[in-house]
C-alpha cells in the first residue's frame, strides 16, 4: 500500500502540528498513520497539480427552437438556455451546486458506485478560485453544433 518511508505517526504530528503544516504546505505531501487509518496532508497547490488534467468535457446540441443544450455526461448534468454563453454559465452553476451537495454528503455520494468517479471533479470544482478559472477546464466535444 503506502511505503512506510512516506508515513509519519499521528502522535508525532499532534506533538508538532505547526511543523507538519509547514512541511505539507512548503515541501511535500505527508501520509499520516493512526492505528490502521491513513490520510494524506497535501497543499492546495499540489492538489491542483494532481487535478490539472481533469477536464469537464461536454457536448453541445442546438435545439429546434435555436436554444442550446449542453450535456456533461461525466456528471450526468444537462442544461438548456437561449444562448451558448448563457448555457455554459448555467452548466458551471449547476456543476458547482452539484459539487457542493456531493461534498456536503460525501459519505452518501462517494459510496454510490456510479458516483464514485465524480470525486475528482468535485474537488477540482471546490478548489477553483473563480468561475472563469473553472470555465477554462470546460471542453466542448463534438455534439450537434
C-alpha positions as CSV (number, residue, x, y, z in Angstrom):
1,X,0.0,0.0,0.0
2,X,1.8,3.1,1.2
3,X,5.5,2.9,1.7
4,X,6.5,3.1,5.3
5,X,9.1,5.8,4.4
6,X,6.3,8.1,3.4
7,X,4.3,7.9,6.6
8,X,4.6,9.6,10.0
9,X,2.8,8.7,13.1
10,X,-0.2,10.7,14.2
11,X,1.3,11.1,17.6
12,X,4.3,12.9,16.1
13,X,2.0,15.1,14.0
14,X,0.0,16.0,17.1
15,X,3.1,16.9,19.1
16,X,4.3,19.5,16.5
17,X,1.3,20.3,14.3
18,X,2.8,23.6,13.2
19,X,5.8,21.9,11.7
20,X,3.5,19.3,10.0
21,X,1.5,22.2,8.3
22,X,4.7,24.0,7.3
23,X,6.2,20.8,5.7
24,X,2.9,20.0,3.9
25,X,2.4,23.5,2.5
26,X,6.0,24.3,1.7
27,X,7.8,20.9,1.0
28,X,5.8,17.8,0.2
29,X,2.6,15.8,0.9
30,X,2.8,13.7,4.1
31,X,1.0,10.5,4.8
32,X,-0.1,10.2,8.5
33,X,-0.8,6.8,10.1
34,X,-3.2,6.4,13.1
35,X,-3.8,2.8,14.0
36,X,-5.0,1.3,10.8
37,X,-6.1,4.6,9.3
38,X,-4.0,6.5,6.7
39,X,-4.6,10.0,5.4
40,X,-2.5,12.5,3.4
41,X,-1.8,16.1,4.1
42,X,-1.3,17.9,0.8
43,X,-1.1,21.6,-0.2
44,X,-3.8,23.1,-2.4
45,X,-1.1,23.9,-4.9
46,X,0.0,20.3,-5.2
47,X,-3.6,19.1,-5.2
48,X,-4.3,21.5,-8.1
49,X,-1.4,19.9,-9.9
50,X,-2.9,16.4,-9.4
51,X,-6.2,17.7,-10.8
52,X,-4.7,19.6,-13.7
53,X,-5.8,17.0,-16.3
54,X,-9.4,16.8,-15.0
55,X,-11.5,18.4,-17.7
56,X,-15.3,18.8,-17.9
57,X,-16.0,17.5,-21.4
58,X,-19.5,18.4,-22.7
59,X,-21.5,18.0,-25.9
60,X,-23.4,20.9,-27.5
61,X,-26.8,20.5,-29.2
62,X,-28.7,23.2,-31.0
63,X,-32.4,22.6,-30.5
64,X,-35.2,23.2,-33.0
65,X,-36.0,26.4,-31.2
66,X,-32.4,27.5,-31.6
67,X,-31.6,27.2,-27.9
68,X,-28.5,25.4,-26.7
69,X,-28.4,22.2,-24.7
70,X,-25.1,21.2,-23.1
71,X,-24.6,17.7,-21.8
72,X,-21.9,16.9,-19.3
73,X,-22.1,13.1,-19.3
74,X,-19.3,12.6,-16.7
75,X,-21.5,14.2,-14.0
76,X,-24.9,13.4,-15.6
77,X,-25.8,17.1,-15.9
78,X,-27.6,18.7,-18.9
79,X,-28.8,22.3,-19.2
80,X,-30.6,24.4,-21.8
81,X,-30.7,28.1,-22.4
82,X,-31.2,30.6,-25.2
83,X,-27.6,31.4,-26.0
84,X,-24.4,29.5,-25.8
85,X,-22.9,31.8,-23.2
86,X,-26.0,31.6,-21.0
87,X,-25.9,27.8,-21.3
88,X,-22.2,27.5,-20.4
89,X,-22.7,29.8,-17.4
90,X,-25.7,27.7,-16.3
91,X,-23.7,24.5,-16.7
92,X,-21.0,25.8,-14.5
93,X,-23.6,27.0,-11.9
94,X,-25.2,23.5,-11.9
95,X,-21.8,21.8,-11.6
96,X,-20.9,24.0,-8.6
97,X,-24.2,23.3,-7.0
98,X,-23.9,19.5,-7.6
99,X,-20.3,19.5,-6.3
100,X,-21.3,21.4,-3.1
101,X,-24.2,18.9,-2.4
102,X,-21.9,16.0,-3.2
103,X,-19.3,17.3,-0.7
104,X,-21.8,18.1,2.0
105,X,-23.0,14.4,1.9
106,X,-19.7,12.8,0.8
107,X,-20.4,9.6,2.7
108,X,-23.6,9.0,0.7
109,X,-22.5,10.1,-2.7
110,X,-18.9,8.7,-2.7
111,X,-20.2,5.3,-1.7
112,X,-22.6,5.1,-4.7
113,X,-20.7,3.0,-7.4
114,X,-22.0,5.2,-10.2
115,X,-20.9,8.4,-8.4
116,X,-17.5,7.5,-7.1
117,X,-15.8,8.7,-10.2
118,X,-17.3,12.2,-9.7
119,X,-15.0,12.8,-6.7
120,X,-12.0,14.4,-8.7
121,X,-14.5,16.8,-10.4
122,X,-16.0,17.7,-7.1
123,X,-12.6,18.6,-5.5
124,X,-11.4,20.4,-8.7
125,X,-14.6,22.5,-8.6
126,X,-14.3,23.2,-4.9
127,X,-10.7,24.4,-5.0
128,X,-11.2,26.6,-8.1
129,X,-10.7,30.2,-7.4
130,X,-13.4,31.5,-9.7
131,X,-16.0,30.6,-12.4
132,X,-13.6,32.0,-15.1
133,X,-10.8,29.7,-13.9
134,X,-13.2,26.7,-13.8
135,X,-14.5,27.6,-17.3
136,X,-11.0,27.1,-18.8
137,X,-11.4,23.4,-18.0
138,X,-14.8,23.0,-19.7
139,X,-14.1,21.5,-23.1
140,X,-16.6,21.2,-25.9
141,X,-16.7,17.8,-27.6
142,X,-18.5,17.1,-30.9
143,X,-22.2,17.0,-30.2
144,X,-24.5,18.5,-32.7
145,X,-23.5,22.1,-33.5
